[in-house]
Amino acid sequence: MANLIKRLLLFFFIGLITLPAFAQEPEPDDEEEDFSMYADAELADGAKRFCTNKVLDQSPNKLISIGYDFQGSHDMTVGAWGTIPATTVRVNQVSGIRLNGNVPVISKTNMLLNIGYSYWEAHYSMAQFSNNPFVSTLDTRGLRTAGLMATFFKPLNENQYFIIQAQADLNGDYFLPDFEPLSYLRYSGAAIYGWKKHDRLFYGFGMSRTYRIGEVNYVPIMLYNYTFPSRKWGIESALPVRAQLRRNFNPRTLAFFGYELEGQSYRLSNIEGIEGVKNPELRRSELRIRFTFERSLKDFIWISAQAGLRYNWNFNVDEGDFFRGFFGEQPYLFENSLTNAMYFNVSINLVSP
């Protein structure tokens, strides 16, 4: 029943965000301007034209982001394992910094390569002391993830393109600068082939290897970015991972409503060996339903404020990293649950021109 509810929720929000895209477009007052005429003027020498990876009025790419993430109080129920009984504790809050970067190292009309990094922390504050080793680990050590990623965008012509993305993350209950061994790196990636029909529509289809549901899985992905003819509204999405409806008040002020599925598999070295446990990993995944407001403070410095509901998707513990898929029946080491919580996130960002 819980898995059914999760799937229904995800399909509901996918439909909520993408429904406007299939509605009939209103006829603009004037004939839509063909921006390709300007490209013809610039390329009179016969040089080949290539599409870009953005639509009109799309939110700017964040080159550097420094943020703080906070989840409010909620209950955590930890399942029994070995001789350790089940327990329920109150979590006062979960908070931590988030650092992200995404820098173009090759930027040409026929090729774009971005190299990015990320570092996230999750500090758990418990309302009371618990003898449960799993609860104690979260309370005293927390969770961290550090990752490197590369995104390669290759336009084939003015209408077609492909994208290849690769990412490696080191996730666990480690402390800086003492990382987990590199053997616990977790790899993900995606490959997408798509079309840019015009300056307001950019879409594609592909496959991804992802830990967004907390454990490794292989899922199809649909990239869909669209700006309505009025240029006041738009859609930015990479289904089923995230989708949002965009409102453009002006070029310096944007608002969004949508969701994102966040998740990773975290190495829990602090409980290894307890009750004979080997290679324990926390399958942490959460669906974030949110409102976002973004505004330029000065030039390319933007502020982003986000608030919404954190819906627990997965918080179980496995032994080792393996493929279960959507229909696998392998038992977890022990199963946990979290009640839902409100959250907010605020960040300062340096964006691309």
C-alpha positions in Angstrom: 0.0 0.0 0.0 2.8 2.4 0.9 4.5 1.8 -2.5 1.2 2.3 -4.3 0.7 5.7 -2.5 4.2 6.8 -3.5 3.6 6.0 -7.2 0.2 7.7 -7.2 1.7 10.8 -5.6 4.5 10.9 -8.2 2.1 10.4 -11.1 -0.2 13.1 -9.7 2.5 15.7 -9.6 3.9 14.8 -13.0 0.4 15.3 -14.4 -0.1 18.5 -12.5 3.0 20.1 -13.9 2.8 18.7 -17.5 -0.9 19.1 -18.1 -0.6 22.7 -19.4 1.8 21.5 -22.1 -0.9 19.4 -23.7 -3.5 22.1 -23.6 -4.3 24.0 -26.7 -2.0 27.1 -27.0 -3.8 30.4 -27.2 -3.3 32.2 -30.4 -0.8 35.1 -29.9 -2.0 38.6 -30.9 0.8 38.9 -33.4 2.6 36.4 -35.5 5.4 34.8 -33.5 8.8 36.2 -34.3 11.2 33.9 -36.0 14.5 34.4 -34.2 16.3 32.2 -36.7 16.4 35.2 -39.1 19.0 36.8 -36.9 21.1 33.6 -37.0 20.9 33.7 -40.8 22.3 37.2 -40.8 25.2 36.2 -38.6 26.0 33.1 -40.6 25.8 34.5 -44.1 29.1 32.7 -44.9 27.3 29.4 -44.8 28.5 28.2 -41.4 26.5 25.4 -39.8 24.0 26.5 -37.1 23.5 24.6 -33.9 20.7 24.7 -31.3 21.3 25.9 -27.7 20.3 24.0 -24.5 17.9 26.7 -23.2 14.5 28.1 -24.0 13.4 31.7 -23.8 13.0 33.0 -20.2 14.3 29.8 -18.6 15.8 30.2 -15.1 19.5 31.0 -15.2 22.1 28.3 -14.6 23.7 28.5 -11.1 27.5 28.5 -11.4 28.1 28.6 -7.6 25.5 28.1 -4.9 25.9 28.4 -1.1 22.8 27.4 0.8 21.2 26.1 4.0 18.6 23.4 4.3 16.3 22.9 7.2 13.6 20.2 8.0 11.2 20.7 10.9 10.3 18.2 13.7 9.0 14.7 12.8 8.9 11.2 14.2 11.3 8.4 13.2 10.3 4.8 13.6 13.3 2.3 13.4 12.5 -1.3 12.7 13.9 -4.3 14.7 17.1 -6.0 13.6 18.8 -8.9 15.3 18.3 -8.5 19.1 17.8 -4.7 18.8 14.1 -3.9 19.3 12.1 -1.4 17.2 11.9 2.1 18.5 10.3 5.5 17.8 12.1 8.8 18.4 11.3 12.4 17.9 13.6 14.3 15.5 13.7 18.0 16.4 15.3 19.0 13.1 17.5 18.0 10.3 19.7 20.8 8.9 23.0 21.5 7.0 24.8 23.5 4.4 24.6 22.8 0.7 27.4 23.8 -1.7 27.0 23.3 -5.4 29.0 24.4 -8.5 28.6 24.0 -12.2 31.3 25.6 -14.4 31.6 25.4 -18.2 35.1 24.2 -19.2 34.3 24.0 -22.9 31.7 26.4 -24.3 31.4 26.5 -28.1 28.5 26.7 -30.5 28.9 23.0 -31.3 29.8 21.6 -27.9 29.3 22.4 -24.2 31.0 20.6 -21.3 30.2 21.5 -17.7 32.1 20.2 -14.7 30.2 20.4 -11.4 30.6 19.6 -7.7 28.3 19.2 -4.7 28.7 18.9 -0.9 25.6 18.4 1.3 25.3 17.8 5.1 22.4 16.5 7.2 22.7 17.0 10.9 20.1 15.2 13.0 19.0 16.7 16.3 17.1 14.1 18.4 14.6 15.1 21.2 16.0 12.4 23.5 18.9 9.9 23.9 18.5 6.5 22.3 20.5 3.3 22.7 19.6 2.2 19.2 22.9 2.2 17.2 21.2 3.5 14.1 19.6 6.5 15.9 22.8 7.2 17.8 24.8 7.3 14.5 22.4 9.8 13.0 22.5 11.9 16.1 26.2 12.0 16.7 27.6 11.7 13.1 24.9 12.8 10.7 25.1 12.3 6.9 27.3 13.8 4.2 27.6 13.6 0.4 30.4 14.9 -1.8 30.2 14.5 -5.5 31.7 15.4 -8.9 29.7 15.5 -12.1 30.2 16.2 -15.8 27.5 17.2 -18.4 28.2 17.0 -22.1 25.8 18.8 -24.4 26.3 18.1 -28.1 24.0 19.8 -30.7 23.9 17.9 -34.0 22.3 20.7 -35.9 19.8 23.5 -35.2 17.1 21.1 -34.1 18.7 18.0 -32.6 21.1 17.2 -29.8 22.2 14.7 -27.3 23.3 15.0 -23.6 25.5 12.7 -21.6 25.8 13.1 -17.9 28.0 11.2 -15.4 28.3 11.6 -11.6 30.2 10.0 -8.7 29.2 10.6 -5.1 30.8 9.6 -1.8 28.0 9.3 0.8 28.1 8.3 4.4 28.4 9.1 8.1 32.0 10.3 7.7 33.5 13.5 9.1 35.6 15.9 7.1 38.4 15.5 6.2 38.2 11.8 7.0 36.3 10.5 3.9 35.0 7.0 3.4 37.3 4.8 1.2 36.8 5.5 -2.5 35.6 1.9 -2.9 32.2 3.3 -1.6 31.8 5.7 -4.5 28.3 5.5 -6.0 28.0 6.2 -9.8 25.0 7.6 -11.7 24.4 9.0 -15.1 22.0 9.6 -18.0 21.9 9.8 -21.8 19.3 11.8 -23.6 18.5 12.4 -27.3 16.2 15.2 -28.1 14.9 18.1 -30.2 14.7 21.8 -30.0 11.6 22.7 -32.1 11.9 26.4 -31.6 13.1 29.0 -29.0 10.3 28.1 -26.6 10.4 24.2 -26.8 13.2 21.9 -25.9 12.6 18.2 -25.1 14.3 14.8 -25.2 14.1 11.1 -24.1 16.6 8.8 -22.6 17.7 6.5 -19.8 19.3 7.1 -16.4 21.1 5.2 -13.7 20.1 6.9 -10.5 20.0 6.7 -6.7 17.2 9.2 -6.5 15.0 6.5 -4.8 17.7 5.7 -2.3 19.0 2.7 -4.1 20.3 2.1 -7.6 17.7 1.8 -10.3 17.4 2.3 -14.1 14.6 4.5 -15.2 13.5 6.3 -18.4 13.8 10.0 -18.4 12.0 12.8 -20.3 13.5 16.3 -20.5 10.9 18.9 -21.2 11.4 22.7 -21.1 8.7 24.9 -22.5 7.8 28.6 -22.5 4.3 29.7 -23.3 3.6 32.3 -26.1 2.8 35.0 -23.5 6.3 34.4 -22.0 4.9 34.8 -18.5 4.7 31.1 -17.8 6.9 28.1 -18.5 7.7 24.5 -17.6 11.1 23.1 -16.6 11.3 19.4 -16.0 13.3 16.2 -16.1 10.6 13.6 -15.5 10.1 11.7 -13.3 12.9 13.2 -11.2 11.6 16.8 -11.0 9.2 19.2 -12.6 8.1 22.8 -11.9 5.8 25.4 -13.3 7.6 28.7 -13.8 6.1 32.2 -13.5 8.2 35.1 -15.0 7.3 38.4 -13.4 10.3 40.0 -15.1 13.8 39.0 -16.2 15.0 39.5 -12.6 12.2 37.9 -10.6 10.9 34.3 -11.0 8.6 32.0 -9.0 8.1 28.2 -9.3 5.8 25.5 -8.0 6.7 21.8 -8.4 8.5 18.8 -6.9 11.9 17.1 -6.9 12.8 13.6 -5.8 16.1 13.7 -3.8 18.0 10.6 -2.7 21.3 8.7 -2.2 22.6 5.6 -0.6 24.7 6.4 2.5 27.4 4.1 3.9 26.9 3.6 7.7 30.4 2.7 8.9 29.5 3.4 12.5 27.1 0.4 12.8 29.2 -2.0 10.8 29.9 -5.2 12.9 26.9 -4.6 15.2 24.8 -7.8 15.3 27.1 -9.1 12.5 26.0 -6.3 10.0 28.3 -6.0 7.0 28.4 -3.1 4.6 25.3 -1.3 5.9 23.8 1.4 3.7 20.9 3.8 4.3 18.5 4.1 1.4 17.5 7.7 1.9 15.0 9.3 -0.5 12.4 12.0 -0.2 9.9 13.8 -2.4 10.0 17.6 -2.0 6.8 19.4 -3.0 7.7 23.1 -3.0 7.3 26.7 -3.8 10.4 28.6 -4.9 11.1 32.3 -5.3 14.2 33.6 -7.1 15.4 37.2 -7.6 18.5 39.0 -8.8 20.1 41.0 -6.0 22.7 42.7 -8.2 23.8 41.7 -11.7 24.5 38.0 -11.6 24.1 37.5 -7.9 20.7 35.9 -7.1 18.9 34.8 -4.0 16.7 31.7 -3.9 14.2 30.8 -1.2 12.3 27.5 -1.2 9.7 26.1 1.2 7.4 23.1 1.1 6.7 19.5 2.3 9.2 16.8 2.7 7.5 13.5 2.0 9.4 10.4 3.0 10.0 8.0 0.1 12.6 5.6 1.5 14.6 5.4 4.7 15.4 1.7 5.0 18.8 0.0 5.6 20.3 -2.6 3.4 23.5 -4.6 3.5 25.6 -3.8 0.5 24.9 -2.1 -2.8 22.8 -4.1 -5.3 20.0 -3.8 -7.8 16.6 -4.5 -6.4 14.6 -2.6 -9.0 10.9 -1.7 -8.7 9.8 -5.2 -8.3 12.6 -6.9 -6.4 11.5 -8.7 -3.2 14.9 -8.8 -1.4 14.3 -8.0 2.3 15.9 -5.0 3.9 18.2 -5.4 6.9 15.6 -3.3 8.7 12.8 -1.0 7.6 12.2 2.6 9.0 9.7 5.3 8.4 9.5 9.0 8.9 6.5 11.2 9.3 6.4 14.1 6.8 7.8 17.5 7.7 7.9 21.0 6.4 11.2 22.3 5.2 12.9 25.4 3.8 16.0 26.1 1.8 17.7 29.4 1.2 20.8 30.1 -1.0 22.9 32.8 -2.6 23.9 32.0 -6.2 26.2 33.3 -8.8 24.4 32.6 -12.1 25.5 32.5 -15.7 24.8 35.5 -18.0 
